[in-house]
Amino acid sequence: MNGYLEDVLGQPASLRAAMAFYAAEGYAGKAPDRRGFDRVLFAGMGSSNYCSIGAAMHLNSRGVPARTVSAGQLLDYELPSIDAGTLVVLVSQSGESGEIVRLCEALPRETRVFGITNVPSSTLGRRADASFVLKVAAEEAVSTRTYLSSWTLAGLLARGIAGGSGERFLAGAAGAAQALEAFLADHEALGRRMGDFLPEPHFVCVLGKGHSLATVHAGALFNSELAKHPAFGLDTNEFRHGPFEMVEPGFGALMLAPDGAAYGTNERMARDIAARGGKVVFITDRRPSFSDPKVLVVEYPRVEEAFTPLVDIGAVQLFANALAEARGVEIGKFRWGTKITAVL
Protein backbone atom coordinates (compact mmCIF):
# COMPACT_ATOMS: atom_id res chain seq x y z
CA MET A 1 0.00 0.00 0.00
CA ASN A 2 1.41 3.40 -0.96
CA GLY A 3 1.69 6.30 1.48
CA TYR A 4 -1.08 8.29 -0.18
CA LEU A 5 -3.57 5.46 0.22
CA GLU A 6 -2.54 5.06 3.86
CA ASP A 7 -3.30 8.76 4.35
CA VAL A 8 -6.72 8.33 2.71
CA LEU A 9 -7.63 5.39 4.93
CA GLY A 10 -6.43 7.21 8.03
CA GLN A 11 -8.67 10.24 7.48
CA PRO A 12 -11.62 9.20 9.70
CA ALA A 13 -9.42 8.60 12.76
CA SER A 14 -7.46 11.81 12.17
CA LEU A 15 -10.64 13.82 11.78
CA ARG A 16 -12.18 12.41 14.94
CA ALA A 17 -9.04 13.25 16.94
CA ALA A 18 -8.98 16.77 15.51
CA MET A 19 -12.65 17.35 16.34
CA ALA A 20 -12.04 16.22 19.90
CA PHE A 21 -9.35 18.91 20.09
CA TYR A 22 -11.71 21.54 18.62
CA ALA A 23 -14.33 20.69 21.23
CA ALA A 24 -11.80 20.73 24.08
CA GLU A 25 -10.42 24.10 22.96
CA GLY A 26 -13.88 25.60 22.70
CA TYR A 27 -13.61 26.33 18.97
CA ALA A 28 -17.38 26.00 18.69
CA GLY A 29 -17.77 29.05 20.91
CA LYS A 30 -15.03 31.26 19.47
CA ALA A 31 -17.16 33.08 16.92
CA PRO A 32 -16.29 36.76 16.43
CA ASP A 33 -18.61 39.55 17.45
CA ARG A 34 -20.80 40.28 14.41
CA ARG A 35 -20.89 43.95 15.33
CA GLY A 36 -17.32 44.28 14.07
CA PHE A 37 -18.01 43.26 10.45
CA ASP A 38 -20.85 42.72 8.00
CA ARG A 39 -19.29 40.36 5.43
CA VAL A 40 -16.85 37.45 5.34
CA LEU A 41 -14.18 36.73 2.74
CA PHE A 42 -12.53 33.28 2.65
CA ALA A 43 -9.27 33.01 0.71
CA GLY A 44 -6.75 30.25 0.09
CA MET A 45 -5.03 28.40 -2.71
CA GLY A 46 -6.02 25.06 -4.24
CA SER A 47 -7.85 22.80 -1.79
CA SER A 48 -7.40 25.48 0.89
CA ASN A 49 -9.61 27.66 -1.28
CA TYR A 50 -12.23 25.05 -2.17
CA CYS A 51 -12.66 23.87 1.42
CA SER A 52 -14.55 27.09 2.26
CA ILE A 53 -17.26 26.77 -0.40
CA GLY A 54 -19.74 25.15 1.98
CA ALA A 55 -18.94 27.64 4.75
CA ALA A 56 -19.68 30.58 2.46
CA MET A 57 -22.90 28.89 1.30
CA HIS A 58 -24.04 28.49 4.88
CA LEU A 59 -23.35 32.13 5.75
CA ASN A 60 -25.15 33.41 2.66
CA SER A 61 -28.16 31.22 3.49
CA ARG A 62 -28.24 32.83 6.94
CA GLY A 63 -28.11 36.40 5.62
CA VAL A 64 -24.38 36.99 6.17
CA PRO A 65 -22.73 38.00 2.85
CA ALA A 66 -19.77 35.72 2.21
CA ARG A 67 -17.66 34.45 -0.66
CA THR A 68 -14.56 32.44 -1.41
CA VAL A 69 -11.77 33.70 -3.64
CA SER A 70 -8.36 32.48 -4.71
CA ALA A 71 -5.71 34.13 -2.55
CA GLY A 72 -3.77 34.95 -5.73
CA GLN A 73 -6.77 36.71 -7.29
CA LEU A 74 -7.34 38.61 -4.06
CA LEU A 75 -3.70 39.62 -3.82
CA ASP A 76 -3.31 40.86 -7.40
CA TYR A 77 -6.74 42.29 -8.19
CA GLU A 78 -9.26 42.46 -5.35
CA LEU A 79 -7.55 43.89 -2.29
CA PRO A 80 -9.58 47.12 -2.63
CA SER A 81 -12.74 45.07 -1.99
CA ILE A 82 -11.67 44.65 1.65
CA ASP A 83 -12.89 47.38 3.96
CA ALA A 84 -13.41 47.84 7.67
CA GLY A 85 -16.57 45.73 7.55
CA THR A 86 -14.83 42.66 6.10
CA LEU A 87 -13.65 39.70 8.14
CA VAL A 88 -10.91 37.97 6.15
CA VAL A 89 -10.46 34.25 6.77
CA LEU A 90 -7.19 32.98 5.28
CA VAL A 91 -6.75 29.23 4.89
CA SER A 92 -3.34 27.62 4.46
CA GLN A 93 -2.28 24.28 5.87
CA SER A 94 1.35 25.38 6.13
CA GLY A 95 0.62 29.06 6.72
CA GLU A 96 3.50 29.75 4.33
CA SER A 97 2.01 29.56 0.82
CA GLY A 98 3.45 32.36 -1.28
CA GLU A 99 0.16 34.17 -1.84
CA ILE A 100 -0.83 33.89 1.82
CA VAL A 101 2.50 35.29 3.00
CA ARG A 102 2.13 38.22 0.62
CA LEU A 103 -1.44 38.84 1.76
CA CYS A 104 -0.33 38.86 5.39
CA GLU A 105 2.15 41.57 4.44
CA ALA A 106 -0.28 43.55 2.25
CA LEU A 107 -3.35 43.62 4.48
CA PRO A 108 -3.53 46.68 6.75
CA ARG A 109 -2.96 45.95 10.40
CA GLU A 110 -6.49 47.04 11.22
CA THR A 111 -7.98 44.42 8.88
CA ARG A 112 -9.45 41.65 10.97
CA VAL A 113 -7.88 38.33 9.92
CA PHE A 114 -8.73 34.83 11.07
CA GLY A 115 -6.35 32.03 10.13
CA ILE A 116 -7.05 28.35 9.53
CA THR A 117 -3.68 26.59 9.53
CA ASN A 118 -1.84 23.57 10.82
CA VAL A 119 1.13 25.65 11.98
CA PRO A 120 0.25 28.38 14.51
CA SER A 121 3.86 29.66 14.47
CA SER A 122 3.69 30.26 10.69
CA THR A 123 3.43 33.63 8.97
CA LEU A 124 -0.35 33.23 8.85
CA GLY A 125 -0.56 32.10 12.46
CA ARG A 126 1.41 35.14 13.62
CA ARG A 127 -0.60 37.61 11.52
CA ALA A 128 -4.04 36.25 12.40
CA ASP A 129 -6.07 37.94 15.11
CA ALA A 130 -7.36 34.45 15.91
CA SER A 131 -5.94 31.14 14.72
CA PHE A 132 -7.86 27.91 14.27
CA VAL A 133 -5.36 25.05 14.23
CA LEU A 134 -6.11 21.96 12.10
CA LYS A 135 -4.38 19.65 14.57
CA VAL A 136 -3.67 16.81 12.15
CA ALA A 137 -0.42 15.33 10.88
CA ALA A 138 0.72 16.86 7.60
CA GLU A 139 0.93 14.65 4.52
CA GLU A 140 3.99 14.19 2.35
CA ALA A 141 2.15 14.96 -0.86
CA VAL A 142 -1.49 15.42 -1.92
CA SER A 143 -3.78 16.84 0.76
CA THR A 144 -6.10 14.35 2.44
CA ARG A 145 -6.72 14.79 6.18
CA THR A 146 -5.57 18.43 6.13
CA TYR A 147 -8.21 19.15 3.49
CA LEU A 148 -10.97 17.49 5.52
CA SER A 149 -9.94 19.30 8.70
CA SER A 150 -9.79 22.63 6.81
CA TRP A 151 -13.32 21.98 5.52
CA THR A 152 -14.48 21.19 9.04
CA LEU A 153 -12.94 24.27 10.64
CA ALA A 154 -14.30 26.59 7.93
CA GLY A 155 -17.76 25.14 8.50
CA LEU A 156 -17.45 25.37 12.27
CA LEU A 157 -16.40 29.01 12.04
CA ALA A 158 -19.31 29.76 9.69
CA ARG A 159 -21.82 28.29 12.14
CA GLY A 160 -20.43 30.42 14.93
CA ILE A 161 -20.57 33.59 12.85
CA ALA A 162 -24.17 32.89 11.82
CA GLY A 163 -25.19 32.22 15.40
CA GLY A 164 -25.72 28.51 14.96
CA SER A 165 -24.69 25.57 17.10
CA GLY A 166 -21.05 24.61 16.82
CA GLU A 167 -21.72 21.52 18.89
CA ARG A 168 -24.41 20.38 16.47
CA PHE A 169 -22.05 20.93 13.55
CA LEU A 170 -19.30 18.88 15.19
CA ALA A 171 -21.81 16.10 15.86
CA GLY A 172 -22.79 16.09 12.18
CA ALA A 173 -19.14 16.04 11.11
CA ALA A 174 -18.47 13.15 13.50
CA GLY A 175 -21.30 11.20 11.89
CA ALA A 176 -19.82 11.90 8.47
CA ALA A 177 -16.39 10.69 9.64
CA GLN A 178 -18.04 7.45 10.73
CA ALA A 179 -19.73 7.13 7.33
CA LEU A 180 -16.42 7.74 5.57
CA GLU A 181 -14.77 5.02 7.64
CA ALA A 182 -17.53 2.54 6.73
CA PHE A 183 -17.25 3.50 3.06
CA LEU A 184 -13.44 3.14 2.95
CA ALA A 185 -13.59 -0.31 4.58
CA ASP A 186 -14.15 -1.74 1.08
CA HIS A 187 -11.49 0.46 -0.52
CA GLU A 188 -9.75 -2.27 -2.54
CA ALA A 189 -12.92 -3.40 -4.31
CA LEU A 190 -14.17 0.18 -4.76
CA GLY A 191 -10.92 1.37 -6.30
CA ARG A 192 -10.80 -1.64 -8.61
CA ARG A 193 -14.44 -1.20 -9.72
CA MET A 194 -13.96 2.46 -10.59
CA GLY A 195 -10.58 1.88 -12.22
CA ASP A 196 -11.93 -0.95 -14.38
CA PHE A 197 -14.99 1.10 -15.35
CA LEU A 198 -12.94 4.16 -16.39
CA PRO A 199 -9.49 2.65 -16.96
CA GLU A 200 -7.85 5.77 -18.39
CA PRO A 201 -10.20 8.44 -19.74
CA HIS A 202 -8.85 11.19 -21.96
CA PHE A 203 -9.44 13.48 -18.99
CA VAL A 204 -11.38 13.42 -15.73
CA CYS A 205 -14.55 15.52 -15.56
CA VAL A 206 -15.93 15.99 -12.02
CA LEU A 207 -19.50 17.30 -11.78
CA GLY A 208 -21.81 18.33 -8.95
CA LYS A 209 -23.69 21.18 -7.30
CA GLY A 210 -24.22 22.89 -3.97
CA HIS A 211 -22.20 21.51 -1.08
CA SER A 212 -20.60 19.04 -3.49
CA LEU A 213 -18.80 21.87 -5.31
CA ALA A 214 -16.05 21.58 -2.68
CA THR A 215 -15.44 17.97 -3.78
CA VAL A 216 -15.92 18.86 -7.45
CA HIS A 217 -13.04 21.33 -7.48
CA ALA A 218 -10.80 19.70 -4.89
CA GLY A 219 -11.37 16.31 -6.52
CA ALA A 220 -10.34 17.58 -9.94
CA LEU A 221 -7.25 19.12 -8.36
CA PHE A 222 -6.32 15.88 -6.57
CA ASN A 223 -6.66 13.84 -9.78
CA SER A 224 -4.44 16.25 -11.70
CA GLU A 225 -1.89 16.36 -8.89
CA LEU A 226 -1.78 12.67 -7.96
CA ALA A 227 -2.35 10.94 -11.31
CA LYS A 228 -0.67 13.68 -13.40
CA HIS A 229 -3.73 13.53 -15.64
CA PRO A 230 -5.94 16.31 -17.07
CA ALA A 231 -8.99 16.96 -14.89
CA PHE A 232 -11.52 19.73 -14.43
CA GLY A 233 -14.56 20.33 -12.26
CA LEU A 234 -17.83 22.08 -13.13
CA ASP A 235 -21.24 22.82 -11.68
CA THR A 236 -23.63 20.33 -13.32
CA ASN A 237 -25.80 23.07 -14.84
CA GLU A 238 -22.74 24.89 -16.18
CA PHE A 239 -21.64 21.66 -17.84
CA ARG A 240 -24.88 21.52 -19.83
CA HIS A 241 -24.26 25.06 -21.11
CA GLY A 242 -21.55 24.18 -23.63
CA PRO A 243 -19.16 21.51 -22.30
CA PHE A 244 -21.91 18.92 -22.76
CA GLU A 245 -20.89 18.99 -26.45
CA MET A 246 -17.76 17.03 -25.49
CA VAL A 247 -19.77 13.93 -24.59
CA GLU A 248 -19.17 10.99 -26.92
CA PRO A 249 -17.91 7.41 -26.60
CA GLY A 250 -14.73 7.59 -24.52
CA PHE A 251 -15.97 10.48 -22.35
CA GLY A 252 -15.91 9.81 -18.61
CA ALA A 253 -17.20 11.73 -15.60
CA LEU A 254 -17.37 11.48 -11.85
CA MET A 255 -20.77 12.76 -10.71
CA LEU A 256 -21.28 13.86 -7.08
CA ALA A 257 -24.99 13.32 -6.47
CA PRO A 258 -26.03 13.35 -2.81
CA ASP A 259 -29.69 13.24 -1.90
CA GLY A 260 -30.84 16.86 -1.83
CA ALA A 261 -32.14 19.79 -3.86
CA ALA A 262 -29.93 19.08 -6.89
CA TYR A 263 -30.32 15.31 -7.02
CA GLY A 264 -32.76 15.37 -9.94
CA THR A 265 -30.50 17.65 -11.98
CA ASN A 266 -27.51 15.38 -11.38
CA GLU A 267 -29.41 12.20 -12.19
CA ARG A 268 -30.74 13.65 -15.44
CA MET A 269 -27.24 14.68 -16.46
CA ALA A 270 -25.88 11.20 -15.75
CA ARG A 271 -28.61 9.67 -17.90
CA ASP A 272 -28.01 12.17 -20.70
CA ILE A 273 -24.26 11.53 -20.72
CA ALA A 274 -24.86 7.76 -20.89
CA ALA A 275 -27.43 8.18 -23.69
CA ARG A 276 -24.75 9.88 -25.80
CA GLY A 277 -22.12 7.22 -25.29
CA GLY A 278 -20.27 8.64 -22.27
CA LYS A 279 -19.70 6.87 -18.96
CA VAL A 280 -20.42 8.15 -15.43
CA VAL A 281 -19.24 7.07 -12.00
CA PHE A 282 -22.33 8.12 -10.02
CA ILE A 283 -21.24 8.82 -6.42
CA THR A 284 -24.30 9.07 -4.18
CA ASP A 285 -26.06 8.21 -0.94
CA ARG A 286 -29.39 7.64 -2.75
CA ARG A 287 -30.31 4.72 -4.98
CA PRO A 288 -30.86 6.01 -8.57
CA SER A 289 -34.22 5.57 -10.25
CA PHE A 290 -32.63 4.04 -13.35
CA SER A 291 -30.05 1.49 -14.41
CA ASP A 292 -27.60 1.84 -17.30
CA PRO A 293 -24.45 -0.14 -18.08
CA LYS A 294 -22.66 3.15 -18.76
CA VAL A 295 -23.39 4.41 -15.24
CA LEU A 296 -21.49 2.87 -12.31
CA VAL A 297 -23.24 3.60 -9.01
CA VAL A 298 -20.90 4.05 -6.04
CA GLU A 299 -23.05 4.35 -2.95
CA TYR A 300 -21.88 5.65 0.43
CA PRO A 301 -23.75 5.74 3.78
CA ARG A 302 -26.39 8.44 3.98
CA VAL A 303 -25.54 11.63 5.84
CA GLU A 304 -27.03 15.12 5.97
CA GLU A 305 -26.33 16.83 2.63
CA ALA A 306 -24.26 19.60 4.20
CA PHE A 307 -21.76 16.97 5.44
CA THR A 308 -21.48 14.87 2.28
CA PRO A 309 -18.18 16.55 1.24
CA LEU A 310 -16.55 14.70 4.15
CA VAL A 311 -17.65 11.38 2.63
CA ASP A 312 -17.87 11.65 -1.16
CA ILE A 313 -14.28 12.90 -1.40
CA GLY A 314 -13.28 9.36 -0.41
CA ALA A 315 -14.58 7.95 -3.69
CA VAL A 316 -12.75 10.59 -5.71
CA GLN A 317 -9.53 9.90 -3.78
CA LEU A 318 -9.79 6.16 -4.48
CA PHE A 319 -10.43 6.83 -8.16
CA ALA A 320 -7.37 9.09 -8.32
CA ASN A 321 -5.27 6.31 -6.79
CA ALA A 322 -6.59 3.77 -9.32
CA LEU A 323 -5.91 6.16 -12.19
CA ALA A 324 -2.38 6.85 -10.96
CA GLU A 325 -1.70 3.11 -10.74
CA ALA A 326 -3.06 2.58 -14.25
CA ARG A 327 -0.81 5.33 -15.58
CA GLY A 328 2.22 3.94 -13.78
CA VAL A 329 3.11 7.21 -12.06
CA GLU A 330 4.98 7.35 -8.77
CA ILE A 331 2.09 7.90 -6.40
CA GLY A 332 2.39 10.75 -3.92
CA LYS A 333 5.55 12.26 -5.41
CA PHE A 334 5.83 15.73 -6.92
CA ARG A 335 7.57 16.16 -10.27
CA TRP A 336 7.63 19.92 -10.69
CA GLY A 337 6.39 21.36 -7.41
CA THR A 338 6.61 20.91 -3.67
CA LYS A 339 4.16 20.40 -0.82
CA ILE A 340 4.41 24.09 0.14
CA THR A 341 4.15 26.31 -2.94
CA ALA A 342 6.07 29.48 -2.10
CA VAL A 343 6.66 30.61 -5.70
CA LEU A 344 4.14 33.10 -7.07
C-alpha positions, 0 to 999 in steps of 0.5 A, spaced: 500 500 500 502 506 498 503 512 502 497 516 499 492 510 500 494 510 507 493 517 508 486 516 505 484 510 509 487 514 516 482 520 514 476 518 519 481 517 525 485 523 524 478 527 523 475 524 529 481 526 533 482 533 531 474 534 532 475 532 539 481 537 540 476 543 537 471 541 542 476 541 548 479 548 545 472 551 545 472 552 537 465 551 537 464 558 541 469 562 538 465 566 533 467 573 532 462 579 534 458 580 528 458 587 530 465 588 528 463 586 520 458 585 516 461 580 510 466 574 510 471 573 505 474 566 505 481 566 501 486 560 500 489 556 494 487 550 491 484 545 496 485 550 501 480 555 497 475 550 495 474 547 502 470 554 504 465 553 499 460 550 503 462 555 509 460 561 504 454 557 502 451 556 509 453 564 511 449 566 505 443 562 506 443 565 513 443 572 511 451 573 512 454 575 505 460 571 504 464 568 498 470 564 497 476 567 492 483 564 490 488 568 494 492 569 488 486 573 485 485 577 491 492 579 492 493 581 485 486 584 483 481 584 489 484 587 495 480 594 494 474 590 496 476 589 503 474 594 507 473 595 515 466 591 515 470 585 512 472 579 516 478 575 512 479 568 513 485 565 510 486 558 509 493 555 508 495 548 511 502 550 512 501 558 513 507 559 508 504 559 501 506 564 497 500 568 496 498 567 503 504 570 505 504 576 501 497 577 503 499 577 510 504 583 508 499 587 504 493 587 508 492 593 513 494 591 520 487 594 522 484 588 517 481 583 521 484 576 519 482 569 522 487 564 520 485 556 519 492 553 519 496 547 521 502 551 523 500 556 529 507 559 528 507 560 521 506 567 517 499 566 517 498 564 524 502 570 527 498 575 523 491 572 524 487 575 530 485 568 531 488 562 529 484 555 528 489 550 528 487 543 524 491 539 529 492 533 524 499 530 521 501 533 515 501 529 509 507 528 504 504 529 498 497 530 496 492 533 501 487 528 504 486 529 512 488 536 512 483 538 506 478 534 511 480 538 517 480 545 513 473 543 511 471 542 518 474 548 521 471 553 515 464 550 517 465 550 524 467 558 524 461 559 519 456 556 524 459 560 529 458 567 525 451 565 523 449 564 530 448 557 529 450 551 534 457 549 533 456 543 537 451 540 532 455 541 527 461 537 530 456 532 531 454 532 524 461 532 522 463 526 527 457 522 523 460 523 516 467 521 519 463 514 521 460 514 514 467 515 511 470 510 515 464 505 513 465 506 506 473 506 505 472 499 509 471 496 502 477 500 498 480 495 494 474 493 491 471 500 490 478 502 487 478 496 482 471 497 480 472 504 478 478 503 475 476 498 471 470 502 469 474 508 467 481 505 466 484 511 463 479 516 460 482 522 456 481 526 462 477 526 468 470 531 468 468 531 475 461 534 476 456 536 482 452 542 485 451 545 492 455 543 497 458 538 493 462 543 489 467 543 494 469 535 492 468 537 485 473 542 485 478 539 490 477 532 486 479 535 480 485 538 483 487 531 486 486 527 480 491 532 476 496 532 482 496 525 484 495 521 477 498 527 473 492 527 468 488 532 465 482 533 470 476 539 471 470 540 475 464 544 473 457 545 476 452 540 473 448 546 470 454 549 467 456 543 464 450 543 460 451 550 457 456 548 452 461 543 455 456 537 454 458 537 447 464 534 449 460 527 450 461 521 446 464 514 446 470 515 450 468 520 455 468 519 462 465 523 468 465 522 476 458 525 478 457 527 485 450 526 487 447 526 494 440 526 496 438 533 496 435 539 492 440 538 486 439 530 485 434 530 480 438 535 476 444 530 477 441 524 475 438 527 469 445 529 467 448 522 468 442 519 464 443 524 458 451 523 458 450 515 458 445 516 452 450 519 448 455 514 449 459 517 455 460 513 462 459 516 469 461 514 476 455 516 479 457 517 487 451 518 491 447 516 498 441 515 494 439 509 490 438 512 482 431 511 479 434 508 473 439 502 471 444 503 465 451 499 463 454 506 462 453 508 469 457 505 475 453 507 481 458 508 487 453 508 494 456 511 500 452 511 507 447 516 507 448 523 511 445 530 511 447 533 505 451 539 508 456 533 510 457 529 504 463 533 502 466 529 508 464 522 505 464 523 497 471 525 497 473 518 499 470 515 492 474 521 488 480 519 492 480 512 491 479 513 483 485 518 483 489 512 486 486 507 481 488 512 475 495 513 478 496 506 478 493 505 471 498 510 468 504 507 472 506 514 475 509 514 482 504 515 487 504 521 492 511 524 489 511 531 486 515 532 479 515 539 478 512 542 485 513 541 492 508 540 498 508 548 500 508 552 494 512 558 495 513 561 488 508 566 485 
